[in-house]
């Protein structure tokens, strides 16, 4: 998956700044995470290009983007035994219910998320308390949480001062990640999206 994301960012960076490309892809991946080459082609054509076309003076998709979508569709046509078997095993991990009001559960989740590649800080916050793990100076994320709740974001991502900030509102709290700019954005968002509130499971 990382190579698909990197290929997309590389091509987009020919038309917009690298930061703009990362923001475009980050917003698209927050809506849906492709699990196959066909999915990446559809993400490019149906989600990214309509937004990109408003920024660029092109009436149709540029040749480089068309070529990338065509390459992904050709990969999708290869028999699964040859091309898709390795990815199929990692397509969709099951959803994980988390209890943000349990101090031990917050601590365990924070430690687990801190082990993700490129992550430099984690905040797991519930109504009754929070767990913070930062390798450097702590970053206050509490102010962003009410805004995300009001806007209805499921997952939010931005690049601030050269670092990735990703937030997931959950129940009466939130989960926040701080990561190096070169970290795999799609993987971070995927890790957050699979977390759900224990209240959602118990009803």
C-alpha positions as a Markdown table, in Angstrom:
| # | Residue | x | y | z |
|---|---|---|---|---|
| 1 | Unk | 0.0 | 0.0 | 0.0 |
| 2 | Unk | 2.8 | 2.4 | 0.8 |
| 3 | Unk | 4.2 | 2.2 | -2.7 |
| 4 | Unk | 0.8 | 3.1 | -4.2 |
| 5 | Unk | 0.6 | 6.1 | -1.9 |
| 6 | Unk | 4.1 | 7.2 | -2.7 |
| 7 | Unk | 3.5 | 6.8 | -6.5 |
| 8 | Unk | 0.4 | 9.0 | -6.2 |
| 9 | Unk | 2.2 | 11.7 | -4.2 |
| 10 | Unk | 5.1 | 11.7 | -6.6 |
| 11 | Unk | 2.8 | 12.3 | -9.6 |
| 12 | Unk | 0.7 | 14.8 | -7.8 |
| 13 | Unk | 3.8 | 16.8 | -6.8 |
| 14 | Unk | 4.4 | 17.5 | -10.5 |
| 15 | Unk | 1.3 | 19.7 | -10.5 |
| 16 | Unk | 1.0 | 21.0 | -6.9 |
| 17 | Unk | 3.4 | 21.5 | -4.0 |
| 18 | Unk | 4.4 | 18.4 | -2.0 |
| 19 | Unk | 2.5 | 19.7 | 1.0 |
| 20 | Unk | -0.7 | 20.3 | -1.1 |
| 21 | Unk | -0.3 | 16.8 | -2.5 |
| 22 | Unk | 0.0 | 15.3 | 0.9 |
| 23 | Unk | -3.1 | 17.2 | 2.1 |
| 24 | Unk | -5.1 | 16.1 | -0.9 |
| 25 | Unk | -4.2 | 12.5 | -0.5 |
| 26 | Unk | -4.6 | 12.6 | 3.3 |
| 27 | Unk | -8.2 | 13.9 | 3.0 |
| 28 | Unk | -9.0 | 11.3 | 0.4 |
| 29 | Unk | -7.6 | 8.5 | 2.5 |
| 30 | Unk | -9.6 | 9.7 | 5.5 |
| 31 | Unk | -12.7 | 9.0 | 3.5 |
| 32 | Unk | -11.7 | 5.6 | 2.3 |
| 33 | Unk | -8.6 | 3.4 | 2.3 |
| 34 | Unk | -8.1 | 1.5 | -0.9 |
| 35 | Unk | -7.4 | -2.2 | -0.4 |
| 36 | Unk | -6.6 | -3.1 | -4.1 |
| 37 | Unk | -5.0 | -1.6 | -7.2 |
| 38 | Unk | -8.6 | -1.1 | -8.6 |
| 39 | Unk | -9.4 | 0.8 | -5.4 |
| 40 | Unk | -6.5 | 3.1 | -5.8 |
| 41 | Unk | -7.5 | 3.8 | -9.4 |
| 42 | Unk | -11.0 | 4.7 | -8.3 |
| 43 | Unk | -9.7 | 6.9 | -5.5 |
| 44 | Unk | -7.7 | 8.9 | -8.1 |
| 45 | Unk | -10.4 | 9.2 | -10.6 |
| 46 | Unk | -13.5 | 9.6 | -8.4 |
| 47 | Unk | -12.1 | 11.4 | -5.3 |
| 48 | Unk | -8.8 | 13.1 | -6.0 |
| 49 | Unk | -9.3 | 14.3 | -9.6 |
| 50 | Unk | -12.6 | 16.2 | -9.1 |
| 51 | Unk | -10.9 | 18.2 | -6.3 |
| 52 | Unk | -7.6 | 18.6 | -8.2 |
| 53 | Unk | -9.4 | 19.8 | -11.3 |
| 54 | Unk | -10.7 | 22.8 | -9.4 |
| 55 | Unk | -7.0 | 23.8 | -8.7 |
| 56 | Unk | -5.5 | 23.1 | -12.2 |
| 57 | Unk | -6.3 | 24.6 | -15.6 |
| 58 | Unk | -7.0 | 21.2 | -17.2 |
| 59 | Unk | -10.3 | 20.0 | -18.6 |
| 60 | Unk | -9.3 | 16.4 | -18.3 |
| 61 | Unk | -6.9 | 14.4 | -16.3 |
| 62 | Unk | -3.2 | 15.0 | -17.2 |
| 63 | Unk | -1.4 | 12.1 | -19.0 |
| 64 | Unk | 0.8 | 11.2 | -15.9 |
| 65 | Unk | -2.3 | 10.7 | -13.7 |
| 66 | Unk | -4.1 | 8.8 | -16.5 |
| 67 | Unk | -1.1 | 6.5 | -16.8 |
| 68 | Unk | -1.0 | 5.8 | -13.1 |
| 69 | Unk | -4.7 | 4.9 | -13.0 |
| 70 | Unk | -4.2 | 2.7 | -16.1 |
| 71 | Unk | -1.2 | 1.0 | -14.4 |
| 72 | Unk | -3.3 | 0.2 | -11.3 |
| 73 | Unk | -6.2 | -1.2 | -13.4 |
| 74 | Unk | -3.7 | -3.4 | -15.3 |
| 75 | Unk | -2.4 | -4.7 | -11.9 |
| 76 | Unk | -6.0 | -5.4 | -10.9 |
| 77 | Unk | -6.5 | -7.6 | -14.0 |
| 78 | Unk | -3.6 | -9.9 | -13.0 |
| 79 | Unk | -4.8 | -13.2 | -11.5 |
| 80 | Unk | -5.0 | -13.0 | -7.7 |
| 81 | Unk | -2.6 | -15.9 | -7.2 |
| 82 | Unk | 0.2 | -13.9 | -8.8 |
| 83 | Unk | -0.4 | -10.3 | -7.6 |
| 84 | Unk | -3.1 | -10.0 | -4.9 |
| 85 | Unk | -2.4 | -12.8 | -2.5 |
| 86 | Unk | 0.1 | -11.0 | -0.3 |
| 87 | Unk | -2.1 | -7.9 | 0.1 |
| 88 | Unk | -5.3 | -9.9 | 0.6 |
| 89 | Unk | -4.1 | -11.1 | 3.9 |
| 90 | Unk | -3.7 | -7.5 | 5.3 |
| 91 | Unk | -6.8 | -5.9 | 3.7 |
| 92 | Unk | -9.1 | -5.1 | 6.6 |
| 93 | Unk | -8.1 | -5.8 | 10.2 |
| 94 | Unk | -11.1 | -6.2 | 12.4 |
| 95 | Unk | -12.5 | -3.2 | 14.2 |
| 96 | Unk | -11.3 | -2.8 | 17.8 |
| 97 | Unk | -13.5 | -1.6 | 20.6 |
| 98 | Unk | -11.7 | 0.6 | 23.1 |
| 99 | Unk | -12.8 | 2.0 | 26.5 |
| 100 | Unk | -11.4 | 5.5 | 26.9 |
| 101 | Unk | -12.7 | 5.7 | 30.5 |
| 102 | Unk | -10.6 | 2.8 | 31.7 |
| 103 | Unk | -7.1 | 4.1 | 32.7 |
| 104 | Unk | -5.4 | 0.8 | 32.0 |
| 105 | Unk | -7.1 | 0.5 | 28.6 |
| 106 | Unk | -6.0 | 4.1 | 27.7 |
| 107 | Unk | -2.4 | 3.3 | 28.8 |
| 108 | Unk | -2.3 | 0.0 | 26.8 |
| 109 | Unk | -3.7 | 1.7 | 23.7 |
| 110 | Unk | -1.3 | 4.6 | 23.9 |
| 111 | Unk | 1.7 | 2.3 | 24.2 |
| 112 | Unk | 0.6 | 0.2 | 21.2 |
| 113 | Unk | 0.0 | 3.3 | 19.0 |
| 114 | Unk | 3.4 | 4.7 | 20.0 |
| 115 | Unk | 5.0 | 1.7 | 18.4 |
| 116 | Unk | 3.6 | 2.6 | 14.9 |
| 117 | Unk | 6.4 | 3.6 | 12.6 |
| 118 | Unk | 7.2 | 7.3 | 12.6 |
| 119 | Unk | 4.9 | 8.1 | 15.6 |
| 120 | Unk | 6.5 | 10.6 | 18.0 |
| 121 | Unk | 3.5 | 11.3 | 20.3 |
| 122 | Unk | 0.2 | 9.8 | 21.3 |
| 123 | Unk | -2.8 | 11.1 | 23.3 |
| 124 | Unk | -5.6 | 8.8 | 24.4 |
| 125 | Unk | -8.2 | 11.0 | 26.1 |
| 126 | Unk | -11.5 | 10.1 | 27.7 |
| 127 | Unk | -14.0 | 12.2 | 29.8 |
| 128 | Unk | -12.4 | 11.0 | 33.0 |
| 129 | Unk | -8.7 | 11.4 | 32.1 |
| 130 | Unk | -6.1 | 10.9 | 29.5 |
| 131 | Unk | -2.8 | 9.1 | 28.7 |
| 132 | Unk | 0.0 | 11.0 | 26.9 |
| 133 | Unk | 3.2 | 9.6 | 25.5 |
| 134 | Unk | 5.6 | 12.0 | 23.7 |
| 135 | Unk | 9.2 | 11.4 | 22.7 |
| 136 | Unk | 9.8 | 15.2 | 22.8 |
| 137 | Unk | 7.8 | 18.3 | 23.8 |
| 138 | Unk | 4.1 | 17.5 | 24.4 |
| 139 | Unk | 1.7 | 19.0 | 21.9 |
| 140 | Unk | -1.7 | 20.3 | 23.2 |
| 141 | Unk | -4.4 | 18.7 | 21.1 |
| 142 | Unk | -7.4 | 19.3 | 23.4 |
| 143 | Unk | -8.4 | 22.5 | 21.6 |
| 144 | Unk | -8.9 | 20.7 | 18.3 |
| 145 | Unk | -11.2 | 18.0 | 19.7 |
| 146 | Unk | -14.4 | 20.2 | 20.2 |
| 147 | Unk | -14.0 | 21.6 | 16.7 |
| 148 | Unk | -13.7 | 18.1 | 15.2 |
| 149 | Unk | -16.8 | 17.0 | 17.0 |
| 150 | Unk | -18.8 | 20.0 | 15.7 |
| 151 | Unk | -17.6 | 19.4 | 12.2 |
| 152 | Unk | -18.5 | 15.8 | 12.3 |
| 153 | Unk | -15.1 | 14.5 | 11.3 |
| 154 | Unk | -14.5 | 10.8 | 11.7 |
| 155 | Unk | -10.7 | 11.2 | 11.3 |
| 156 | Unk | -8.8 | 14.4 | 10.8 |
| 157 | Unk | -5.3 | 14.9 | 9.5 |
| 158 | Unk | -3.0 | 17.9 | 8.9 |
| 159 | Unk | 0.7 | 18.8 | 8.6 |
| 160 | Unk | 1.7 | 21.4 | 11.1 |
| 161 | Unk | 5.3 | 22.7 | 11.3 |
| 162 | Unk | 6.7 | 19.7 | 9.5 |
| 163 | Unk | 4.8 | 17.1 | 11.5 |
| 164 | Unk | 1.7 | 15.0 | 10.9 |
| 165 | Unk | -1.2 | 15.5 | 13.3 |
| 166 | Unk | -4.0 | 12.9 | 13.1 |
| 167 | Unk | -7.1 | 12.9 | 15.4 |
| 168 | Unk | -10.0 | 10.5 | 15.9 |
| 169 | Unk | -12.9 | 11.7 | 18.0 |
| 170 | Unk | -14.3 | 8.8 | 19.9 |
| 171 | Unk | -17.2 | 8.7 | 22.3 |
| 172 | Unk | -16.6 | 11.5 | 24.8 |
| 173 | Unk | -12.9 | 11.7 | 24.0 |
| 174 | Unk | -10.4 | 11.4 | 21.2 |
| 175 | Unk | -7.2 | 9.7 | 20.1 |
| 176 | Unk | -4.4 | 11.8 | 18.7 |
| 177 | Unk | -1.2 | 10.9 | 16.9 |
| 178 | Unk | 1.8 | 13.1 | 16.2 |
| 179 | Unk | 4.2 | 11.7 | 13.6 |
| 180 | Unk | 7.2 | 12.6 | 11.5 |
| 181 | Unk | 6.3 | 14.1 | 8.2 |
| 182 | Unk | 7.8 | 11.1 | 6.3 |
| 183 | Unk | 5.6 | 8.6 | 8.2 |
| 184 | Unk | 3.0 | 6.6 | 6.2 |
| 185 | Unk | -0.1 | 8.8 | 6.4 |
| 186 | Unk | -2.4 | 6.1 | 5.1 |
| 187 | Unk | -1.3 | 3.6 | 7.7 |
| 188 | Unk | -1.8 | 6.1 | 10.6 |
| 189 | Unk | -5.3 | 6.9 | 9.4 |
| 190 | Unk | -6.1 | 3.3 | 9.0 |
| 191 | Unk | -4.9 | 2.5 | 12.5 |
| 192 | Unk | -7.2 | 5.2 | 13.9 |
| 193 | Unk | -10.3 | 4.4 | 11.8 |
| 194 | Unk | -10.4 | 0.8 | 13.0 |
| 195 | Unk | -10.8 | 2.0 | 16.6 |
| 196 | Unk | -14.4 | 2.3 | 17.8 |
| 197 | Unk | -16.0 | 3.2 | 21.1 |
| 198 | Unk | -16.9 | 0.4 | 23.5 |
| 199 | Unk | -20.3 | 2.1 | 23.8 |
| 200 | Unk | -21.0 | 1.6 | 20.1 |
| 201 | Unk | -20.5 | -2.2 | 20.6 |
| 202 | Unk | -22.5 | -2.5 | 23.8 |
| 203 | Unk | -25.2 | -0.2 | 22.5 |
